[in-house]
Amino acid sequence: MKFSVVIPNLNSPIINHTINALLQQRPAGQYEIIVVGLDEPGLVKESPLVKFVCTGKPVWAAVARNIGLKMARGEIICFLDADCVPCSDWLSRIAERFQNPQVFVLGGGVDSSQTEFWSVCNHLSSFHEYLVSMPVGTRQELPSLNLMIRKAILDEVGGFDESRPIAEDSDLTTRLRQLGHVLYFDPRIVVEHRPNRRTAGAVLGHAWTHGYHSIKVDPKWRGFLCLPLPFRHRSLLLLTSPVIALYVTISMYLADPKIRQWWYIAPAIFVLKIAYCWGGVGRMGTKRGEV
């Protein structure tokens, strides 16, 4: 079984740490690393295992991942972000799970060592369903910063939707679920996420942007997702956003006892969830198809 690790890169300052961690993985010789995008700092060093494709200009992650997918020779495609560092047993655990022929789509756990207030808020708000403290199970969608898929079914669905600047992973994994594939989640397949978002403005902007591009407010998915009424009407979403934010915040803390050590950031999580809803409101106010 051979693996292809595909990494979209936009001048990440830690891409060398990502690659170095990958080069220590086992099983040795059973994987290739494909980095696609820009590397102006010159941190990507090509080798027999590492390939770099320079796009010449910034491209969306969906575009970079599809370029890597076309080059990939592996049976299993492992998508990793350029601000993530995989743990030492990352690939061996992936290999173990894919020994099961019934596993086609697999997501891993997201960890963080960042301690700044807004960094912790961003981590918990964005990835509370995918924390390493969450149980093994299935998910409705999976994030592409730690996502593994058999190449055969990626070819079947045509890869990522390149018209999406973000949330392309939600779209892809929902399309796979629509085709009947189960989305498995294993928190033991761990990456450490090190994003450069440490201020209130950056984190709030990130939440709003993800709400704006969420598939939950995309008419394309309205029928399949069977969403609650507020996500179908702009005015209702605006009016009920505090209720939705409160519900999601409370659900987060109830679902994972380990999150409760960060009880003091609950008000900030609540505000971020409102920002997410308001992003959706903003999208619903644009013309259909406009990004």
Secondary structure, DSSP 8 states (H G I E B T S, - for coil): --EEEEEEEES-TTHHHHHHHHHT-SSTTSEEEEEEEE-TT------SSEEEEE-SS---HHHHHHHHHHH---SEEEEE-TTEEE-TTHHHHHHHHTTSTT--EEEEEEE----SHHHHHHHHHHHTTSBTTS-SEE-S---TTEEEEEHHHHHHHTSS-TT-SS-HHHHHHHHHHHTT--EEEEEEEEEEE--S--SHHHHHHHHHHHHHT-GGG-GGGHHHHT--GGGG-HHHHHHHHHHHHHHHHHHHHHH-GGGGGGGGGHHHHHHHHHHHHHHHHHHHTS-TT--
